Amino acid sequence: MRPRGQVVPCELNVLALLKGNERYIFIYDDVSRPLLIDTFRDQAADPRLSINWFDAAVLTDRAREQARQTRQATTSSRARI
């Protein structure tokens, strides 16, 4: 239990896509990962953007890999306690 008024740090994840002269930077927390993946799909479907379905698939895979790494780190740190 944390003391009253103590702020729990929020860890952020970053994904970047560099495509020609364009830069797509996504900063998100673990709770918003499903919304981020939906955003990739929405952007891939938008003909005004250069993100395509392959890019969306790669970004989705990387976001899921970050989630796996976070879970492994959490499990590993709990095992040491």
Contacts in CASP RR format, 6 or more apart in sequence:
PFRMAT RR
TARGET T0000
AUTHOR 0000-0000-0000
METHOD contacts of the structure
MODEL  1
MRPRGQVVPCELNVLALLKGNERYIFIYDDVSRPLLIDTFRDQAADPRLS
INWFDAAVLTDRAREQARQTRQATTSSRARI
2 8 0 8 1.000
10 29 0 8 1.000
11 29 0 8 1.000
11 30 0 8 1.000
11 70 0 8 1.000
12 27 0 8 1.000
12 28 0 8 1.000
12 29 0 8 1.000
13 27 0 8 1.000
13 28 0 8 1.000
13 29 0 8 1.000
13 30 0 8 1.000
13 33 0 8 1.000
13 63 0 8 1.000
13 66 0 8 1.000
13 70 0 8 1.000
14 25 0 8 1.000
14 26 0 8 1.000
14 27 0 8 1.000
15 25 0 8 1.000
15 26 0 8 1.000
15 28 0 8 1.000
15 36 0 8 1.000
15 59 0 8 1.000
15 62 0 8 1.000
15 63 0 8 1.000
15 66 0 8 1.000
16 23 0 8 1.000
16 24 0 8 1.000
16 25 0 8 1.000
16 26 0 8 1.000
17 23 0 8 1.000
17 24 0 8 1.000
17 51 0 8 1.000
17 55 0 8 1.000
17 59 0 8 1.000
18 24 0 8 1.000
19 50 0 8 1.000
19 51 0 8 1.000
19 55 0 8 1.000
22 50 0 8 1.000
24 43 0 8 1.000
24 51 0 8 1.000
26 36 0 8 1.000
26 39 0 8 1.000
26 59 0 8 1.000
28 35 0 8 1.000
28 36 0 8 1.000
28 63 0 8 1.000
30 67 0 8 1.000
30 70 0 8 1.000
33 63 0 8 1.000
33 67 0 8 1.000
36 63 0 8 1.000
37 60 0 8 1.000
37 63 0 8 1.000
40 51 0 8 1.000
40 55 0 8 1.000
40 56 0 8 1.000
40 59 0 8 1.000
40 60 0 8 1.000
40 63 0 8 1.000
41 56 0 8 1.000
43 49 0 8 1.000
43 51 0 8 1.000
43 56 0 8 1.000
44 51 0 8 1.000
44 52 0 8 1.000
44 53 0 8 1.000
44 55 0 8 1.000
44 56 0 8 1.000
END
